[in-house]
Amino acid sequence: MRAAKACIHALLLCLMVLAATGWTSQRAEAGPALLFEVANGKVLYAEDQDDLWFPASLTKIMTAYVTFNAIKAGKLGLDDKIACSLIATLQPPSKVGLPVGGELTVDVALQAVIVKSANDVTVMLAEAVAGSEASFIEMMNATATKLGMTRTHFANTNGLPDPNQYTTARDLARLSRAVVAEYPEYSHYWSAPALRIGNRRLGSHNALLKTFPGADGLKTGFTCDSGYNVVASATRDGRKLMAVVLGESSGDERAVRAASLLEHGFQTYGWKELFNTNNLDTLPADPAAKPLTSVRTSVVAWSCGNHPVQAKSAKRKKSAKIAKAKAKKTEDDAIEELKGTIDSKPAEKAAAAQGAPAKAQ
């Protein structure tokens, strides 16, 4: 026990040094994040896990899950061919771009949705499974309820911008855990770095599949309002961990934060297992959860109206202001805040907030 306390004290001192160099101020701008073990749902790290967020193409995890359910029920098979409708062709990129009447097998369609993040193909699958996209969306919301995704609502099958389409890091964790646990036979879809359709090679946006040891999934997403999102999984020594990262300002930052969380989980799992008993269901609801907001102004992307250099400059100015404010804190306040960060206890976060307003490719 004495050794464990010494370890925690050393970590606190390390985090204080990092805070002094600006690491904490940078993370203060980050969106929600959640790290957990897939086998038992044990939460290893949580930050703003109940904030409402635009899911972007992480929506396609649910589209795939509902399709897997339909295959299991015998409604369609992997070798069945599905046709491209006019509605499907009208979806904006990213897309495969089939003409009306063009066909794909269900197998290739699932690859296109998961790897390429094809917006037109989600509509094709929806129409094949439920007859219409509207009926399929009803199935998505019913499935979300069944999985306990209490703060999630779907309005389309692909994650294109819609104010009525929202979720949380915790709900995405519940969905992602279910899809890999219930359908291990489809794990190759989530881990594929690319797919081929005809002569075209279409690559995945999940950079961790090529750079992080043990990475084996899952899905990325991006819109200007959501920022860069990812649900990333990795397996080492038979233990699978999964990280949910939302609202990063660039694809690189998304990959770095997800990799950092996963590496943290693998390196500190022993003492995390000893001191933490919360899982996705027992982790207390965050009383200071934020409502749905847009991060468009901080996203580094021309398509969002932000010149990359200007966006980074604005971010540095905001970081400097946060760092200056944090410098005024006493050493005891800093230690207590960092303890809350390590333990990931929403109750401590709420106490730190001291009555802050309620908050929910």
N, C-alpha and C positions, 0 to 999 in steps of 0.2 A: 504493500500500500504506500510505503514511504517512497519507493522508487517511482510509482505512478504519479504521486504528487510532484516529485522532482521533475518528471517528464512534462507535466502540465505547466509547471512554473517556467521551464525552459522554453516551452512553446509560446507562453505569454510574453516573455522577454523578447523572443524572436519577432513576434507580431508587432510589438511596440517599436522595434527598430524599423520594420517594414512600414509602419504607419508614419514614422518620422521622415522616411524617404519618399512618401507620397503614394504608396501602394494602396492604403485604405481609401484615400480620396478618390483614386481611380475606380476602385470597386464600388464606391458610393454611387457612381453613375450607372452601374450595371443593372440589368433587369433581373427578374426572378431566376432562381436556380435551385435545383434539387438533385441530390446524389443519393442513390439507394441500391440495396442489393436485391436482385431480381428474385432469387429463390424464396425469400421470406418477407420482402417489402420493407426491411429494416432501413430507416432513414439515417444516413451518415452525415448529411449536411443539408440545411434548408435555409433559404433566403427569400422572403416575400413569396412563399410558395402558394399563397391563396389570392394574390393579386390577379385581377382579370386581365386577359391579354388576347390580342389577335393571334390566332394559331398559324395563319398563313398556310403553307403547304404541309405543316404537321397534321392538318385536317386529313390528309391522304392516308395516315395511319388508320384512322377510323374507316375510311372508304375500303381499304384493303381488308380490315378485320371483318366488316360486314360481308364482303365478298367471300372471304374464307368460310364464314358461317353458311353462306348460300351453297358453296361447294360441298361442305360437310352434309348439308341437308339434301343434296342431290338435285338442286335446282339448275346447276350447270356444271360442266367439267372443264379441266384445264385445256383440253384439246378442242373444245367447242369454239366456233368462230362467232364473233360479235361484230355488228355493223356500225359504221359511223353515220350518225344522223346529222341533219342540218343544224340542230341545236349544238351538237358536239363541235362542228366546224366553226361555230361562232365564238367559241371560247378563245380568249387571248393567250399568248404564249406565257409560259413554256408549253409546247404542244408537239405532237408527232406530225400533224398536218395532213391527215388523210382526207381524201375527197368524200363527198356524200356517197354512201354505198361501199366505201372501202372497208376491208375487214382485217381483224387481228384475232389470233387465238386468245383465249382467256389467259393462258400462260404468258404470252408476250405482252398482253395488255397490263397484267400485274407488274411485269418488269418495267414497262413504260411509266406506270404511275409511281412506283417506288424509287426507281433509279433515275429516270429522266424527269420525274415530277410533271408528267404531261396532263395539262388541264382538260384537253379534249377527251382523253381516254377515260378519265373518271366519269364523265357523262355517259360514255359508251358502256362502261361496266354497270353504272346505275340503271340504265335503261334495260340492259340484259337481265339484271337481277330482279328489278322491281317494276319494270314496265315504263317508268318515267323517273326523272331525277327527283321530282317532288316526293314521290312515294319512297324513294330510296332515302331521302333526307329524313323522312319520318322514321325509317328504320334506324338511321344513325342516332337520332335523338332518343329513341326507345332503348337502344343499346347503351348509350351513355348513362341513362338512368339506371339500367341494370348493373352497370359497372360501378355505380356510386359516384359518377362524375357530376356532382351536385351543382357545380358552378360553370357548366359548359352548355352551349347551345350552338347547333349547326344550322346554317342557312343555305349552304351549297356543298358540293362534294369535293371541291378542290382547294378551298382556302382563299379564293380571290376576295378582295376587300368587300366587306359587308358589316355594317354596325351591329347586326344581330348575330354575328359569328364571333364567339369568344370562348375562352377556356382559362385554365390556370396550370401552373407547373405541376401541382399535385394531381390534377385530373389527367393531364397528359402522362404522368407517371403510371397512374392506374391503368390507362388504356394500353400503354406500351408494355407494361408488365404482362397484361392479359394476352396480348397478341403473340408475344414470344413464348409464353408459358403454355398456351393452349394449342399453338400451331408451330411446333418446332420443325415440322417437315417443310416449312416455307422459309427457314432461316437463310437460305441461299439468296433469296430476293433482297433481304436487308443488308447482306454483306457484299453484294456485287458492286465492284467499282465502276462497271460500265455494262452496256448491253448493245446488241446489234439488231437493227431492223433493216433488212435488205443489205445494202452496201454501207449504211451509215453506222458509225460507232458513236454512241451517246454516253457521256460520262456522268458519274455521280457528283453532286456538289459536296458530299461528305468527305472533307479532306482527311479526316482521321483514319479512314480506311486504308490510306496509303502511308500515313506517318506515325500512327500510334500503335505500339506493340499490343497485340491482342484485340484490336478493334474489330467488331463484327456487326455493326449496324449503327444507326437505324434509319433516320430521316432528317433532312434539313427543310427549312422554310424561310421565305423572305417576302415581305411587302414593305413599302415605305413606312406604313403605320406600325407594323409589328417589329421592324428591325430584323436582324439576322437571328433565326431560331434554329435549334437542333435538339433532337433526342439522340444521344450517342451511347452505344453500349460497347463493352469490352470484356473479355474473359481471360483470366489468368489462373493457372493451377486449379481449374474447375470451378472458380468463383466468378460469376457474372455480375458486373456492376453497370448501372445505367445513370447517365447524367442528363438532366433537362436544363437547357440554357436558353433564355428568352431575351430579346431586345438588345443584342449587341450591335455596335455601330458599323461593323464590317465583317466580312466572311472570315478574315484572318483572326479577328478578336473572338469571334464565335468558336473557332477551332481551338484557339489557345485556352480559352476559359474551360471548355469542355474537357480538353486534355488534362488541364491542371486539376480539375475536380476528380476525374477518374484516377489520376496518378495519386492524388491525396488519399482517395479511398483505398487503393491497394496498399499504400505504404503505411497507413495508420489504422487499418482495419482492426487489429488486435485490441488496442485500447478503446477504440470506438465501440466495439462489441461489448467490452466490459462495462463501460459507463453509460451507454445509451440503450434504451429499450423501446424507443418509439418506432412505429412502422407507419406506413402511409395512411392507415386508418386511425391509429391512436395518437398521432402527432396532433396536438391541440390546434384548433382553428385560429388563425391569426386575427385578433380583434382589430388590428390596424390595417387590414388588407385594403389595397387601393382599388378604385373603380377603373373602368376601361379608359386607357389613355393612348395617345399616339406618340411615337418617338421619332417622327419624320424629320424634325429639325436637327437631330443628332446623327442621322444615318449618313454614312459616307458613300454617296451614290449619285451620279449625274441624274439618273431617272427620278430621283426624289427632289430634284431642284437644288441640290447641294454640291458645290464644287468640293472635291475631296480635301484640298488644302484649307478652304474656308471652314469646312466642318471640323477638321482636326484642330484648327486654331480656336474655334469656339469652345471645343471640348477642353482644350488646355486652360483657357480662361476660367471656365467653370470649375475645373479641378483645382486651380490656384485659389479660388474663393473658398471652396470647401476646405482645402488644406489650412488656409488662414484661420477659418472658424474653428477647426479642430485643434489648432495650436493653442487656443485659449482654454482648452479643457485642462483640468488638473490631472495629475498622474493617476490618482485613484479612480477618477471617472473613466479614464482611458482603459485601465485594467478591467473595470467592471464591464465596459462596453465590449472589449475583446473576449472576455469570458462568455458573454452572451453570444458572440459570433461563433466561438468554438462549440458551445453546447447546442446552438441552434434552437434555443427555447423561445417560442413565440411569446410566452408570458413575459420573459425578460425584455424582449423587443418592445412589447407593448408598454412596459414600465419605462423603458428608455424614451419612448415616444411621448409620454406624459400628456396624454389627451390629444394627440394629433388627430386631425379629421379622419373619419372612416374611409378606408381605401379598399377597396375590394380585395424557279426557284421552285 
